[in-house]
């Protein structure tokens, strides 16, 4: 970097122009660029296409655009050769590579894939509890809440959070509840009623949400994750509700009618 001071002469001639040097700053910075720092741009070679090729390409694009906009895309019609309206894609695929013989490595990979269980697209338990916390049809928000809560569980336990959640639901869920029926006399009958798996999970998840709402965090997903961990450790208040429900059912067991 080179700094030059300009004299205070009133007029100077620079490149054929008169300049008022007194109005120019007192310092001018000049920097030298090194040619070694230049980077040449890579230019792709031009594509040699005639006017007929360009016209045919544009015509094909317009034909495909018209086909997609007017009718449903059917590959058996679009992929058919000229002079044929429709082809059988499965038959064409079967006719290709008839002489193909798989190698031993490919056969081993096939056996390995067959031995693995088929993954479910959606877990029914997660879908059930997601629908329970969903509000105003905003399912994606409920899914994000469940995902954050399960991530907190994973960070704390370093185990599969879905399996931990299922175990918590099984441990917390009651086996039965009591219902009050009118007998036609002064006293009503309190009858214990057994619950199926979905009903048990619903009650357990309801108690988990109630316990999460009593926690201090502002983020519901954090409160939910902490409550799941509390159930996993056996310290949740939902166990007291479960035990009280079981005690009430045992007290009124005489009203159970076996068919």
Secondary structure, 3 states (H helix, E strand, C coil): CEEEECCCCCEEEECCEEEEHHHCCCEEEECCCCHHHCCCCCCCCCCCCCHHHHHHHHHHHHHHHHHHHHCCCCHHHHCCCCCCCCCCHHHHHHHCCCCCCCCHHHHHHHHHHHHCCCCCCCCHHHHHHHHHHCCCCCHHHHHHHHHHHHHHHHHHHCCCHHHHHHHHHHHHCCCEEEEEECCCCCCCEEEEEECCHHHHHHHHHHHHHHHHHCCCCCCHHHHHHHHHHHHHHCCCCHHHHHHHHHHHHHHCHHHCCCC
